[in-house]
Amino acid sequence: IYFSQGKKAAAGGKMQPDSALLLLFANVSTLAVCMVLKLPQIFTVVAAKNARGLSVRSLILELTGFLVFLTYQTYYEYPLATYLEYPIVIIQDAILLMCVLFYNGNIGTALPYTILFILGWRLITIHNLIIDLAMNLSTFISALSKYAQLQSLWKTRDSDRVSALTWGFSIYTVCTRIFTTLMTTQDTAVLIRYVVIAVLNIWVFASIIYYRKAGKRKD
């Protein structure tokens, strides 16, 4: 059920100075980018007062995957620097979800979603077997979130309210996290998750650019 090469497997050997510097840059730059990761998307939705092209299902699944991943990392006491950005991204994602629900006229569903997130978070911390299973499922959940966004783009053929900058940031941060994971914990389950998400993020980004260009040609 679990593919890890060992929990709490942070690199114990001495790291070369160049490698240590690269690791520091990756961690710091990832945190810096994540400080503003969702802001372009939030500003785009608020400015347009319209969330067309954005998938509520994608945001809910993404939040679920983030919460599971953060809980997994803290549960096994992985190095703080390898997941410090997640609380920041979760807050931004929650704000973005509220904005999308508001402009879609579904803000009344925010409270039930909040209750479900809290109950689910408490449930997965009951036993390590549950959190291991949840971690493996989180890769599937995160993949579904990207696919849901792709479906929304395919359906609307409109990416004007979907921020290419936010998705570009996401590609960068997931690539740096592949590097930092290889340099530290070497957790196979985490690496698989990052690689899958990287591929799907690139697909979403390419779709945003494609439909934006297609829209300009029609105009």
Backbone torsions as a table, in degrees:
resi	resn	phi	psi	omega
1	ILE	NA	-24.3	-174.5
2	TYR	-124.1	135.8	-171.4
3	PHE	-106.9	4.5	-173.2
4	SER	-66.6	150.7	174.5
5	GLN	-86.4	8.4	179.0
6	GLY	134.6	125.8	-179.1
7	LYS	-75.9	153.3	-179.0
8	LYS	53.7	38.1	-174.6
9	ALA	-93.5	37.1	179.9
10	ALA	-57.4	142.3	-175.1
11	ALA	-56.1	123.0	-176.8
12	GLY	-97.9	-19.4	-178.6
13	GLY	-77.9	166.9	179.7
14	LYS	-72.4	136.3	-179.0
15	MET	-97.8	141.2	177.2
16	GLN	-64.0	146.8	-178.3
17	PRO	-53.7	-42.4	179.7
18	ASP	-63.2	-41.8	179.8
19	SER	-66.2	-40.5	179.6
20	ALA	-64.2	-37.7	179.3
21	LEU	-68.0	-42.0	177.5
22	LEU	-63.4	-40.6	179.1
23	LEU	-63.6	-42.3	178.3
24	LEU	-62.4	-44.9	179.3
25	PHE	-61.9	-43.0	-179.5
26	ALA	-62.2	-44.2	-179.6
27	ASN	-66.1	-46.3	-177.4
28	VAL	-67.4	-44.5	-178.5
29	SER	-67.2	-36.6	177.5
30	THR	-63.2	-45.7	178.9
31	LEU	-62.4	-41.9	-179.2
32	ALA	-63.3	-44.7	179.8
33	VAL	-65.3	-41.1	-178.6
34	CYS	-67.4	-21.5	176.2
35	MET	-61.0	-26.9	-177.6
36	VAL	-124.8	13.3	-170.8
37	LEU	-52.4	-50.5	-174.7
38	LYS	-95.2	-5.4	-176.7
39	LEU	-60.7	-43.2	177.4
40	PRO	-57.4	-39.3	-179.8
41	GLN	-69.6	-41.6	178.5
42	ILE	-61.8	-46.7	-179.3
43	PHE	-63.3	-37.6	179.8
44	THR	-63.5	-45.0	-179.8
45	VAL	-65.9	-45.5	-178.2
46	VAL	-65.4	-41.3	-179.2
47	ALA	-65.7	-39.1	-179.0
48	ALA	-82.4	-18.2	-173.8
49	LYS	52.3	38.1	-175.2
50	ASN	-157.4	136.6	-178.7
51	ALA	-116.2	24.4	179.8
52	ARG	-58.6	134.0	179.5
53	GLY	94.8	-15.4	178.0
54	LEU	-95.9	136.1	-176.7
55	SER	-98.4	120.3	175.5
56	VAL	-63.5	-41.1	179.4
57	ARG	-60.4	-39.3	178.5
58	SER	-62.3	-44.1	-179.1
59	LEU	-65.4	-40.4	179.8
60	ILE	-65.8	-44.2	178.6
61	LEU	-65.8	-39.0	178.9
62	GLU	-63.6	-44.9	177.7
63	LEU	-60.3	-41.5	178.2
64	THR	-60.3	-47.2	179.3
65	GLY	-61.7	-41.9	178.4
66	PHE	-62.1	-44.3	-178.1
67	LEU	-64.9	-41.9	178.4
68	VAL	-63.6	-45.2	-177.5
69	PHE	-64.2	-44.5	178.7
70	LEU	-61.8	-43.2	179.4
71	THR	-63.1	-40.8	178.8
72	TYR	-61.6	-46.3	-178.1
73	GLN	-64.3	-42.0	-179.6
74	THR	-73.3	-34.6	-178.9
75	TYR	-61.3	-42.3	-178.9
76	TYR	-95.2	10.0	173.3
77	GLU	55.3	46.8	175.0
78	TYR	-71.2	161.3	-179.2
79	PRO	-54.2	131.4	-176.5
80	LEU	-56.6	-36.5	-176.6
81	ALA	-63.5	-20.6	-177.0
82	THR	-84.5	-6.6	179.8
83	TYR	-145.9	12.9	-174.8
84	LEU	-59.9	-28.3	-177.2
85	GLU	-73.7	-19.0	-173.0
86	TYR	-62.3	-43.9	176.1
87	PRO	-58.1	-36.9	179.9
88	ILE	-66.4	-45.3	-178.8
89	VAL	-67.4	-37.6	179.7
90	ILE	-62.0	-42.9	178.2
91	ILE	-62.3	-45.2	179.4
92	GLN	-64.2	-40.6	179.5
93	ASP	-63.6	-39.9	179.3
94	ALA	-64.3	-41.5	177.6
95	ILE	-63.5	-43.5	178.6
96	LEU	-62.1	-42.4	178.7
97	LEU	-61.0	-42.7	178.2
98	MET	-60.9	-41.5	179.3
99	CYS	-63.3	-45.0	-179.6
100	VAL	-64.3	-44.8	177.9
101	LEU	-61.2	-40.4	-179.1
102	PHE	-63.6	-49.8	-176.7
103	TYR	-74.8	-16.5	173.6
104	ASN	-89.4	-4.7	-179.9
105	GLY	79.1	22.5	-177.3
106	ASN	-120.5	28.2	-175.7
107	ILE	-62.9	-21.6	179.2
108	GLY	-64.9	-18.1	-179.7
109	THR	-86.1	-3.2	-176.7
110	ALA	-62.9	-41.9	-177.8
111	LEU	-64.7	-48.0	176.5
112	PRO	-58.2	-39.6	177.9
113	TYR	-62.2	-42.3	-179.8
114	THR	-61.7	-44.7	179.5
115	ILE	-62.0	-43.2	180.0
116	LEU	-64.2	-40.5	178.6
117	PHE	-62.2	-43.2	-178.8
118	ILE	-66.7	-44.6	179.1
119	LEU	-62.8	-43.3	179.3
120	GLY	-63.9	-40.5	179.5
121	TRP	-63.2	-41.2	178.6
122	ARG	-67.2	-36.8	-177.2
123	LEU	-64.2	-43.6	-173.9
124	ILE	-72.7	-13.4	179.7
125	THR	-93.0	4.0	-178.4
126	ILE	-65.1	-42.6	-175.7
127	HIS	-147.2	149.1	-178.1
128	ASN	-63.6	-29.1	177.8
129	LEU	-65.2	-36.6	179.3
130	ILE	-68.1	-42.7	-178.3
131	ILE	-71.4	-32.1	175.0
132	ASP	-64.0	-44.9	178.3
133	LEU	-63.0	-43.7	-179.9
134	ALA	-61.4	-38.2	179.9
135	MET	-63.7	-43.7	178.6
136	ASN	-66.0	-36.6	178.2
137	LEU	-72.8	-24.9	-177.0
138	SER	-64.1	-30.0	176.2
139	THR	-63.6	-44.0	177.7
140	PHE	-65.0	-41.9	179.9
141	ILE	-63.2	-45.7	179.7
142	SER	-64.8	-37.8	176.8
143	ALA	-63.8	-41.0	177.7
144	LEU	-62.8	-35.7	-179.6
145	SER	-64.3	-40.2	178.9
146	LYS	-69.0	-39.5	179.6
147	TYR	-65.2	-37.5	178.2
148	ALA	-62.8	-38.7	176.9
149	GLN	-67.5	-38.8	175.8
150	LEU	-61.2	-43.9	178.7
151	GLN	-59.6	-40.6	179.0
152	SER	-63.1	-41.0	178.0
153	LEU	-67.0	-41.4	178.9
154	TRP	-63.6	-36.4	-177.4
155	LYS	-73.2	-47.5	-175.9
156	THR	-85.1	-25.1	-174.1
157	ARG	52.0	34.8	-176.9
158	ASP	-139.0	117.0	-179.3
159	SER	-116.7	14.9	-176.0
160	ASP	-62.4	-32.4	-179.4
161	ARG	-97.4	6.0	177.6
162	VAL	-103.2	121.0	-173.2
163	SER	-78.6	115.8	175.8
164	ALA	-66.3	-32.4	-179.1
165	LEU	-65.0	-42.6	177.6
166	THR	-60.2	-43.9	-179.8
167	TRP	-71.4	-31.4	174.0
168	GLY	-64.6	-43.1	174.9
169	PHE	-58.3	-41.6	-178.1
170	SER	-63.0	-38.8	177.9
171	ILE	-62.6	-44.7	-179.8
172	TYR	-61.8	-48.4	-175.1
173	THR	-66.3	-36.5	-179.7
174	VAL	-71.8	-32.1	177.1
175	CYS	-69.0	-40.0	177.1
176	THR	-66.3	-32.9	179.2
177	ARG	-72.1	-28.3	172.1
178	ILE	-62.5	-44.9	179.6
179	PHE	-63.4	-48.6	-176.6
180	THR	-66.7	-33.1	177.8
181	THR	-67.8	-41.5	177.0
182	LEU	-62.8	-33.0	-177.5
183	MET	-82.9	-18.4	-174.3
184	THR	-121.2	-88.4	-170.7
185	THR	-75.4	-30.4	-177.6
186	GLN	54.8	35.2	180.0
187	ASP	-78.5	116.4	-174.4
188	THR	-63.7	-40.1	179.5
189	ALA	-61.5	-40.2	178.8
190	VAL	-68.2	-42.3	179.3
191	LEU	-62.5	-43.9	178.0
192	ILE	-58.5	-44.4	179.9
193	ARG	-59.0	-48.0	-178.2
194	TYR	-63.9	-41.6	-179.1
195	VAL	-64.6	-45.5	178.3
196	VAL	-59.5	-46.3	-179.2
197	ILE	-64.9	-38.9	179.3
198	ALA	-59.7	-46.7	-179.5
199	VAL	-61.1	-45.4	-178.0
200	LEU	-70.6	-35.5	176.4
201	ASN	-61.4	-41.9	178.1
202	ILE	-62.8	-39.5	179.2
203	TRP	-63.5	-45.5	178.6
204	VAL	-63.0	-45.2	179.9
205	PHE	-59.0	-45.2	179.5
206	ALA	-62.9	-37.9	178.7
207	SER	-66.2	-39.8	177.7
208	ILE	-59.7	-47.5	179.9
209	ILE	-63.5	-41.8	-178.4
210	TYR	-61.6	-49.7	-176.9
211	TYR	-71.6	-26.9	176.4
212	ARG	-68.8	-42.7	177.8
213	LYS	-67.1	-37.8	179.4
214	ALA	-64.5	-38.3	178.7
215	GLY	-66.4	-38.6	178.8
216	LYS	-66.6	-37.0	178.9
217	ARG	-64.4	-36.6	179.2
218	LYS	-67.2	-38.3	178.9
219	ASP	-66.4	NA	NA
